[in-house]
Amino acid sequence: MALSTNDFKNGMALDLADGLYEVVEFQHVKPGKGGAFVRTKLRNLRNKAVVERTFRADERVEQAVIDKREMQFLYRDGADYVFMDNISFDQMTVPAATLGTAASYLKVGNSVILMLYETEIVDVELPAAVELEITGTEPGMQGDRVSGARKPATTETGLVVSVPLFVNPGDRIKIDTRSGEYLTRA
């Protein structure tokens, strides 16, 4: 579906000749001389690179329809992850490479939003924070309470996180999925 650059909105997906992009921000510019134009920041949905691009005012571009589906992670099947659509109950097998770093935060039963363009998964939206159990870390030493001291800890999904010294194996912690940082004990 073609739309005018005058109709851009933040978050809108565009199917351009060199890839699939999401509008991060845009600005209509009307200089004193010459024609008006639209200056944009676009994020590539496949590789997350942000580019700046300028379009003529009222230029026609192709809008991409991104289908956002809430899916529940059921189980791993070898290197693949199996999800179930929460509405239709259809199951979908997704290769680990498609999920990227999101795979490190997935536990059985977690819900995520998969963004599909036609049949291709272009992005995964995780909850802001997830709870994971610590499976391995060095024990904290008594009296070793230097303010802000950290140690590496491995979670049940294999993710390694820097945690405070008082966190021990078996503890459940909350992790920020956007930055990968420890938030608090759960």
Secondary structure, 3 states (H helix, E strand, C coil): CEEEHHHCCCCCEEEECCEEEEEEEEEEECCCCCCCEEEEEEEECCCCCEEEEEEECCCEEEECCEEEEEEEEEEEECCEEEEEECCCCCEEEEEHHHHHHHHHHCCCCCEEEEEEECCEEEEEECCCEEEEEEEEECCCCCCCCCCCCEEEEEECCCCEEEEECCCCCCCEEEEECCCCCEEEEC
